[in-house]
Amino acid sequence: MLIQQAKRLGFTLAEIQEWIRDFESDRLTTDEKQRILSQKLGQIDERIEELGKMKIYLSAKLESLHLQQSH
């Protein structure tokens, strides 16, 4: 489920694999894990913002088409 969700959010399989491998190993300190998670959360926030802008744009286009059709 995590992999599917991460893919839908735009992460590549290579990124997901690296992320899982790093977290399952003892190679990373807690601080490093926190830094990585913070970065991933930032990337998700950026993606949400991009999707929000796209939604606004597409909604405006749809509304424009509805207005044209009613004339």
VEXSE-256972 format. One record per residue: residue in three letters; z negated, x negated, y of N, C-alpha, C in turn; residue number from 0; chain. Coordinates in steps of 0.05 Angstrom, whole numbers, padded with zeros to 5 digits. Example, Ala and Ser with C-alpha at 12.3 -4.5 7.8 and 13.67 -1.06 7.14 Angstrom:
// VEXSE-256972
@type=ALA; n_zz=-00156; n_xx=-00264; n_yy=-00114; ca_zz=-00156; ca_xx=-00246; ca_yy=-00090; c_zz=-00156; c_xx=-00264; c_yy=-00066; seq=0; mol=A
@type=SER; n_zz=-00142; n_xx=-00257; n_yy=-00045; ca_zz=-00143; ca_xx=-00273; ca_yy=-00021; c_zz=-00157; c_xx=-00258; c_yy=00001; seq=1; mol=A
// end
This chain:
// VEXSE-256972
@type=MET; n_zz=00000; n_xx=-00017; n_yy=-00024; ca_zz=00000; ca_xx=00000; ca_yy=00000; c_zz=00000; c_xx=-00017; c_yy=00025; seq=0; mol=A
@type=LEU; n_zz=-00016; n_xx=-00038; n_yy=00026; ca_zz=-00017; ca_xx=-00056; ca_yy=00049; c_zz=00011; c_xx=-00069; c_yy=00054; seq=1; mol=A
@type=ILE; n_zz=00024; n_xx=-00076; n_yy=00033; ca_zz=00051; ca_xx=-00089; ca_yy=00036; c_zz=00070; c_xx=-00069; c_yy=00048; seq=2; mol=A
@type=GLN; n_zz=00071; n_xx=-00045; n_yy=00038; ca_zz=00089; ca_xx=-00025; ca_yy=00048; c_zz=00083; c_xx=-00019; c_yy=00078; seq=3; mol=A
@type=GLN; n_zz=00058; n_xx=-00016; n_yy=00085; ca_zz=00051; ca_xx=-00011; ca_yy=00113; c_zz=00059; c_xx=-00034; c_yy=00130; seq=4; mol=A
@type=ALA; n_zz=00054; n_xx=-00059; n_yy=00121; ca_zz=00061; ca_xx=-00082; ca_yy=00137; c_zz=00092; c_xx=-00084; c_yy=00141; seq=5; mol=A
@type=LYS; n_zz=00107; n_xx=-00078; n_yy=00120; ca_zz=00136; ca_xx=-00078; ca_yy=00122; c_zz=00145; c_xx=-00057; c_yy=00143; seq=6; mol=A
@type=ARG; n_zz=00133; n_xx=-00033; n_yy=00142; ca_zz=00141; ca_xx=-00012; ca_yy=00161; c_zz=00134; c_xx=-00021; c_yy=00190; seq=7; mol=A
@type=LEU; n_zz=00115; n_xx=-00038; n_yy=00193; ca_zz=00107; ca_xx=-00047; ca_yy=00220; c_zz=00125; c_xx=-00071; c_yy=00229; seq=8; mol=A
@type=GLY; n_zz=00143; n_xx=-00080; n_yy=00212; ca_zz=00161; ca_xx=-00100; ca_yy=00220; c_zz=00155; c_xx=-00128; c_yy=00210; seq=9; mol=A
@type=PHE; n_zz=00134; n_xx=-00131; n_yy=00193; ca_zz=00128; ca_xx=-00157; ca_yy=00182; c_zz=00147; c_xx=-00163; c_yy=00159; seq=10; mol=A
@type=THR; n_zz=00155; n_xx=-00188; n_yy=00157; ca_zz=00173; ca_xx=-00196; ca_yy=00135; c_zz=00156; c_xx=-00199; c_yy=00109; seq=11; mol=A
@type=LEU; n_zz=00170; n_xx=-00199; n_yy=00087; ca_zz=00156; ca_xx=-00204; ca_yy=00061; c_zz=00144; c_xx=-00232; c_yy=00061; seq=12; mol=A
@type=ALA; n_zz=00158; n_xx=-00251; n_yy=00072; ca_zz=00148; ca_xx=-00278; ca_yy=00073; c_zz=00122; c_xx=-00279; c_yy=00090; seq=13; mol=A
@type=GLU; n_zz=00121; n_xx=-00265; n_yy=00112; ca_zz=00097; ca_xx=-00265; ca_yy=00129; c_zz=00074; c_xx=-00252; c_yy=00113; seq=14; mol=A
@type=ILE; n_zz=00080; n_xx=-00230; n_yy=00100; ca_zz=00059; ca_xx=-00215; ca_yy=00085; c_zz=00049; c_xx=-00233; c_yy=00062; seq=15; mol=A
@type=GLN; n_zz=00067; n_xx=-00246; n_yy=00048; ca_zz=00059; ca_xx=-00263; ca_yy=00025; c_zz=00041; c_xx=-00286; c_yy=00035; seq=16; mol=A
@type=GLU; n_zz=00049; n_xx=-00298; n_yy=00057; ca_zz=00033; ca_xx=-00320; ca_yy=00068; c_zz=00006; c_xx=-00310; c_yy=00077; seq=17; mol=A
@type=TRP; n_zz=00005; n_xx=-00288; n_yy=00090; ca_zz=-00020; ca_xx=-00276; ca_yy=00099; c_zz=-00039; c_xx=-00271; c_yy=00076; seq=18; mol=A
@type=ILE; n_zz=-00029; n_xx=-00258; n_yy=00055; ca_zz=-00045; ca_xx=-00252; ca_yy=00031; c_zz=-00055; c_xx=-00277; c_yy=00018; seq=19; mol=A
@type=ARG; n_zz=-00037; n_xx=-00296; n_yy=00014; ca_zz=-00044; ca_xx=-00322; ca_yy=00001; c_zz=-00066; c_xx=-00336; c_yy=00017; seq=20; mol=A
@type=ASP; n_zz=-00063; n_xx=-00337; n_yy=00043; ca_zz=-00083; ca_xx=-00351; ca_yy=00060; c_zz=-00110; c_xx=-00337; c_yy=00058; seq=21; mol=A
@type=PHE; n_zz=-00110; n_xx=-00311; n_yy=00058; ca_zz=-00135; ca_xx=-00297; ca_yy=00057; c_zz=-00149; c_xx=-00297; c_yy=00030; seq=22; mol=A
@type=GLU; n_zz=-00133; n_xx=-00299; n_yy=00009; ca_zz=-00145; ca_xx=-00300; ca_yy=-00018; c_zz=-00155; c_xx=-00328; c_yy=-00025; seq=23; mol=A
@type=SER; n_zz=-00145; n_xx=-00348; n_yy=-00011; ca_zz=-00154; ca_xx=-00376; ca_yy=-00017; c_zz=-00178; c_xx=-00382; c_yy=00001; seq=24; mol=A
@type=ASP; n_zz=-00191; n_xx=-00404; n_yy=-00005; ca_zz=-00214; ca_xx=-00413; ca_yy=00011; c_zz=-00205; c_xx=-00434; c_yy=00031; seq=25; mol=A
@type=ARG; n_zz=-00179; n_xx=-00435; n_yy=00036; ca_zz=-00168; ca_xx=-00456; ca_yy=00055; c_zz=-00175; c_xx=-00449; c_yy=00084; seq=26; mol=A
@type=LEU; n_zz=-00180; n_xx=-00424; n_yy=00090; ca_zz=-00184; ca_xx=-00416; ca_yy=00118; c_zz=-00214; c_xx=-00412; c_yy=00123; seq=27; mol=A
@type=THR; n_zz=-00222; n_xx=-00420; n_yy=00146; ca_zz=-00250; ca_xx=-00414; ca_yy=00155; c_zz=-00251; c_xx=-00385; c_yy=00165; seq=28; mol=A
@type=THR; n_zz=-00274; n_xx=-00375; n_yy=00169; ca_zz=-00278; ca_xx=-00348; ca_yy=00180; c_zz=-00265; c_xx=-00346; c_yy=00207; seq=29; mol=A
@type=ASP; n_zz=-00269; n_xx=-00367; n_yy=00224; ca_zz=-00257; ca_xx=-00367; ca_yy=00250; c_zz=-00227; c_xx=-00366; c_yy=00249; seq=30; mol=A
@type=GLU; n_zz=-00215; n_xx=-00380; n_yy=00230; ca_zz=-00185; ca_xx=-00380; ca_yy=00227; c_zz=-00176; c_xx=-00352; c_yy=00218; seq=31; mol=A
@type=LYS; n_zz=-00191; n_xx=-00340; n_yy=00200; ca_zz=-00183; ca_xx=-00313; ca_yy=00191; c_zz=-00185; c_xx=-00293; c_yy=00214; seq=32; mol=A
@type=GLN; n_zz=-00206; n_xx=-00296; n_yy=00230; ca_zz=-00209; ca_xx=-00278; ca_yy=00253; c_zz=-00187; c_xx=-00282; c_yy=00273; seq=33; mol=A
@type=ARG; n_zz=-00178; n_xx=-00307; n_yy=00278; ca_zz=-00156; ca_xx=-00313; ca_yy=00296; c_zz=-00131; c_xx=-00300; c_yy=00286; seq=34; mol=A
@type=ILE; n_zz=-00125; n_xx=-00303; n_yy=00260; ca_zz=-00101; ca_xx=-00292; ca_yy=00248; c_zz=-00101; c_xx=-00262; c_yy=00250; seq=35; mol=A
@type=LEU; n_zz=-00124; n_xx=-00249; n_yy=00244; ca_zz=-00125; ca_xx=-00220; ca_yy=00245; c_zz=-00121; c_xx=-00211; c_yy=00274; seq=36; mol=A
@type=SER; n_zz=-00133; n_xx=-00225; n_yy=00293; ca_zz=-00129; ca_xx=-00218; ca_yy=00321; c_zz=-00100; c_xx=-00220; c_yy=00330; seq=37; mol=A
@type=GLN; n_zz=-00086; n_xx=-00241; n_yy=00320; ca_zz=-00058; ca_xx=-00244; ca_yy=00326; c_zz=-00042; c_xx=-00220; c_yy=00314; seq=38; mol=A
@type=LYS; n_zz=-00048; n_xx=-00213; n_yy=00289; ca_zz=-00034; ca_xx=-00191; ca_yy=00276; c_zz=-00039; c_xx=-00165; c_yy=00291; seq=39; mol=A
@type=LEU; n_zz=-00063; n_xx=-00161; n_yy=00299; ca_zz=-00069; ca_xx=-00137; ca_yy=00315; c_zz=-00054; c_xx=-00136; c_yy=00341; seq=40; mol=A
@type=GLY; n_zz=-00051; n_xx=-00159; n_yy=00353; ca_zz=-00035; ca_xx=-00161; ca_yy=00378; c_zz=-00006; c_xx=-00154; c_yy=00373; seq=41; mol=A
@type=GLN; n_zz=00005; n_xx=-00164; n_yy=00350; ca_zz=00032; ca_xx=-00158; ca_yy=00343; c_zz=00036; c_xx=-00128; c_yy=00338; seq=42; mol=A
@type=ILE; n_zz=00016; n_xx=-00116; n_yy=00325; ca_zz=00018; ca_xx=-00087; ca_yy=00320; c_zz=00017; c_xx=-00072; c_yy=00346; seq=43; mol=A
@type=ASP; n_zz=00000; n_xx=-00080; n_yy=00365; ca_zz=-00002; ca_xx=-00067; ca_yy=00391; c_zz=00025; c_xx=-00069; c_yy=00406; seq=44; mol=A
@type=GLU; n_zz=00038; n_xx=-00093; n_yy=00404; ca_zz=00064; ca_xx=-00096; ca_yy=00417; c_zz=00084; c_xx=-00078; c_yy=00404; seq=45; mol=A
@type=ARG; n_zz=00084; n_xx=-00075; n_yy=00378; ca_zz=00103; ca_xx=-00058; ca_yy=00364; c_zz=00098; c_xx=-00029; c_yy=00372; seq=46; mol=A
@type=ILE; n_zz=00073; n_xx=-00021; n_yy=00374; ca_zz=00066; ca_xx=00006; ca_yy=00382; c_zz=00077; c_xx=00012; c_yy=00410; seq=47; mol=A
@type=GLU; n_zz=00074; n_xx=-00008; n_yy=00428; ca_zz=00084; ca_xx=-00005; ca_yy=00455; c_zz=00114; c_xx=-00002; c_yy=00456; seq=48; mol=A
@type=GLU; n_zz=00128; n_xx=-00019; n_yy=00440; ca_zz=00157; ca_xx=-00017; ca_yy=00438; c_zz=00166; c_xx=00010; c_yy=00427; seq=49; mol=A
@type=LEU; n_zz=00153; n_xx=00019; n_yy=00407; ca_zz=00159; ca_xx=00045; ca_yy=00395; c_zz=00154; c_xx=00068; c_yy=00415; seq=50; mol=A
@type=GLY; n_zz=00133; n_xx=00066; n_yy=00430; ca_zz=00127; ca_xx=00086; ca_yy=00451; c_zz=00149; c_xx=00087; c_yy=00472; seq=51; mol=A
@type=LYS; n_zz=00158; n_xx=00064; n_yy=00480; ca_zz=00180; ca_xx=00063; ca_yy=00500; c_zz=00206; c_xx=00075; c_yy=00488; seq=52; mol=A
@type=MET; n_zz=00211; n_xx=00069; n_yy=00463; ca_zz=00235; ca_xx=00080; ca_yy=00450; c_zz=00233; c_xx=00110; c_yy=00447; seq=53; mol=A
@type=LYS; n_zz=00209; n_xx=00120; n_yy=00441; ca_zz=00205; ca_xx=00148; ca_yy=00439; c_zz=00210; c_xx=00162; c_yy=00466; seq=54; mol=A
@type=ILE; n_zz=00200; n_xx=00151; n_yy=00488; ca_zz=00204; ca_xx=00162; ca_yy=00514; c_zz=00234; c_xx=00163; c_yy=00521; seq=55; mol=A
@type=TYR; n_zz=00248; n_xx=00141; n_yy=00515; ca_zz=00277; ca_xx=00139; ca_yy=00520; c_zz=00292; c_xx=00160; c_yy=00505; seq=56; mol=A
@type=LEU; n_zz=00287; n_xx=00162; n_yy=00479; ca_zz=00301; ca_xx=00181; ca_yy=00462; c_zz=00294; c_xx=00210; c_yy=00469; seq=57; mol=A
@type=SER; n_zz=00270; n_xx=00215; n_yy=00477; ca_zz=00262; ca_xx=00242; ca_yy=00486; c_zz=00277; c_xx=00250; c_yy=00511; seq=58; mol=A
@type=ALA; n_zz=00280; n_xx=00231; n_yy=00529; ca_zz=00295; ca_xx=00236; ca_yy=00554; c_zz=00324; c_xx=00241; c_yy=00548; seq=59; mol=A
@type=LYS; n_zz=00336; n_xx=00226; n_yy=00530; ca_zz=00364; ca_xx=00231; ca_yy=00522; c_zz=00367; c_xx=00258; c_yy=00509; seq=60; mol=A
@type=LEU; n_zz=00349; n_xx=00265; n_yy=00492; ca_zz=00350; ca_xx=00291; ca_yy=00479; c_zz=00348; c_xx=00314; c_yy=00499; seq=61; mol=A
@type=GLU; n_zz=00329; n_xx=00311; n_yy=00518; ca_zz=00326; ca_xx=00331; ca_yy=00539; c_zz=00351; c_xx=00333; c_yy=00556; seq=62; mol=A
@type=SER; n_zz=00364; n_xx=00311; n_yy=00562; ca_zz=00388; ca_xx=00310; ca_yy=00577; c_zz=00410; c_xx=00326; c_yy=00562; seq=63; mol=A
@type=LEU; n_zz=00412; n_xx=00322; n_yy=00537; ca_zz=00432; ca_xx=00336; ca_yy=00521; c_zz=00427; c_xx=00366; c_yy=00520; seq=64; mol=A
@type=HIS; n_zz=00402; n_xx=00373; n_yy=00519; ca_zz=00395; ca_xx=00402; ca_yy=00519; c_zz=00403; c_xx=00414; c_yy=00546; seq=65; mol=A
@type=LEU; n_zz=00398; n_xx=00400; n_yy=00568; ca_zz=00405; ca_xx=00410; ca_yy=00594; c_zz=00435; c_xx=00413; c_yy=00597; seq=66; mol=A
@type=GLN; n_zz=00450; n_xx=00393; n_yy=00587; ca_zz=00479; ca_xx=00394; ca_yy=00589; c_zz=00490; c_xx=00418; c_yy=00572; seq=67; mol=A
@type=GLN; n_zz=00478; n_xx=00422; n_yy=00550; ca_zz=00487; ca_xx=00444; ca_yy=00532; c_zz=00482; c_xx=00471; c_yy=00544; seq=68; mol=A
@type=SER; n_zz=00461; n_xx=00474; n_yy=00560; ca_zz=00454; ca_xx=00500; ca_yy=00571; c_zz=00471; c_xx=00507; c_yy=00596; seq=69; mol=A
@type=HIS; n_zz=00486; n_xx=00488; n_yy=00606; ca_zz=00504; ca_xx=00494; ca_yy=00629; c_zz=00530; c_xx=00504; c_yy=00621; seq=70; mol=A
// end
